Amino acid sequence: MISTVAGITFTGRVKLVATEGEIIPTDRMAFTLECKNEDGERVSTCDYVSAPVELPIGIWIGPGGDEPFSWTATTATTSVPPGDKYRDEHRGSFSFKLDMTSTGGDNLPYTVPAIDPEKFRCDSASYATRGSRCLFTRVTPTMIFDLTNEEYKESSLFIKATQELQPDILNINPQLRGKKVPGRFGESKLSYLYSGYDVDNSKKVHDQKSGASAKQA
């Protein structure tokens, strides 16, 4: 049976405990993980440790109470729709969330805010060979360059000048005038087309055109 199996560790940390009334150190607060399949057209499972992490609030807010806690999970996708364009990768769509509960000395529950679920995808794509083979679909990977770091300051300044189309860059390449260079935070994203997905050879044609333009220049 062909499938995608991935191991994941979900980690949480309590940074702040706030309440409208008095904080009672003996009251208890617990977190429980929920992980499940998000696509009914795929046969996917998410097996995980369901035991809650529970401590008195006095420990949560005390020294060391902000130490990370975690659960381990294993996702598996054994069947995908027949028309799936990426069926060989056995992509699975999942979601996870933390359920938070709090109880007083009389074991009556307090009202606590709900935590929204987060979606992620796991696959066996051939271009990904490290890590858990999973990614968060709503998170945009971001690389930050420090303009004051001497180790790569020159590269940082060049990237900044290119994204802002500063005069020195336009003098080098006037064809950039009026255009947007991708990758600037809050604007257009950088993208990459994996060669295995380039079914119409658009990337190959683009590279050939770019090479021809460079030779003419």
PENORCOR-V680917 format. One record per residue. RES is the residue in one letter. NEAR is the number of other C-alpha atoms within 10 Angstrom. Layout:
res:RES near:NEAR
res:RES near:NEAR
//
This chain:
res:M near:5
res:I near:10
res:S near:19
res:T near:21
res:V near:21
res:A near:18
res:G near:17
res:I near:17
res:T near:11
res:F near:14
res:T near:11
res:G near:14
res:R near:12
res:V near:12
res:K near:11
res:L near:9
res:V near:10
res:A near:8
res:T near:8
res:E near:5
res:G near:6
res:E near:7
res:I near:13
res:I near:13
res:P near:15
res:T near:14
res:D near:18
res:R near:21
res:M near:23
res:A near:17
res:F near:19
res:T near:16
res:L near:22
res:E near:16
res:C near:22
res:K near:17
res:N near:22
res:E near:17
res:D near:13
res:G near:10
res:E near:12
res:R near:17
res:V near:17
res:S near:25
res:T near:19
res:C near:20
res:D near:15
res:Y near:19
res:V near:14
res:S near:14
res:A near:10
res:P near:16
res:V near:14
res:E near:15
res:L near:17
res:P near:17
res:I near:21
res:G near:16
res:I near:15
res:W near:22
res:I near:17
res:G near:10
res:P near:9
res:G near:9
res:G near:17
res:D near:15
res:E near:11
res:P near:11
res:F near:13
res:S near:13
res:W near:17
res:T near:14
res:A near:17
res:T near:16
res:T near:25
res:A near:21
res:T near:24
res:T near:16
res:S near:18
res:V near:21
res:P near:13
res:P near:9
res:G near:7
res:D near:11
res:K near:9
res:Y near:14
res:R near:14
res:D near:15
res:E near:18
res:H near:25
res:R near:25
res:G near:28
res:S near:25
res:F near:22
res:S near:17
res:F near:18
res:K near:18
res:L near:19
res:D near:17
res:M near:18
res:T near:18
res:S near:19
res:T near:17
res:G near:16
res:G near:10
res:D near:7
res:N near:10
res:L near:9
res:P near:14
res:Y near:13
res:T near:10
res:V near:12
res:P near:9
res:A near:11
res:I near:10
res:D near:10
res:P near:14
res:E near:15
res:K near:19
res:F near:18
res:R near:17
res:C near:24
res:D near:25
res:S near:21
res:A near:15
res:S near:9
res:Y near:9
res:A near:11
res:T near:9
res:R near:7
res:G near:10
res:S near:17
res:R near:18
res:C near:22
res:L near:14
res:F near:15
res:T near:11
res:R near:9
res:V near:10
res:T near:8
res:P near:8
res:T near:10
res:M near:7
res:I near:7
res:F near:14
res:D near:12
res:L near:14
res:T near:11
res:N near:10
res:E near:10
res:E near:10
res:Y near:12
res:K near:14
res:E near:12
res:S near:14
res:S near:18
res:L near:15
res:F near:14
res:I near:16
res:K near:14
res:A near:15
res:T near:19
res:Q near:17
res:E near:13
res:L near:20
res:Q near:13
res:P near:13
res:D near:12
res:I near:16
res:L near:15
res:N near:12
res:I near:9
res:N near:11
res:P near:12
res:Q near:9
res:L near:14
res:R near:13
res:G near:9
res:K near:9
res:K near:14
res:V near:16
res:P near:13
res:G near:15
res:R near:15
res:F near:12
res:G near:6
res:E near:10
res:S near:11
res:K near:14
res:L near:12
res:S near:8
res:Y near:7
res:L near:9
res:Y near:9
res:S near:12
res:G near:10
res:Y near:11
res:D near:11
res:V near:8
res:D near:8
res:N near:12
res:S near:12
res:K near:16
res:K near:12
res:V near:11
res:H near:11
res:D near:12
res:Q near:12
res:K near:12
res:S near:12
res:G near:12
res:A near:11
res:S near:10
res:A near:9
res:K near:8
res:Q near:7
res:A near:6
//
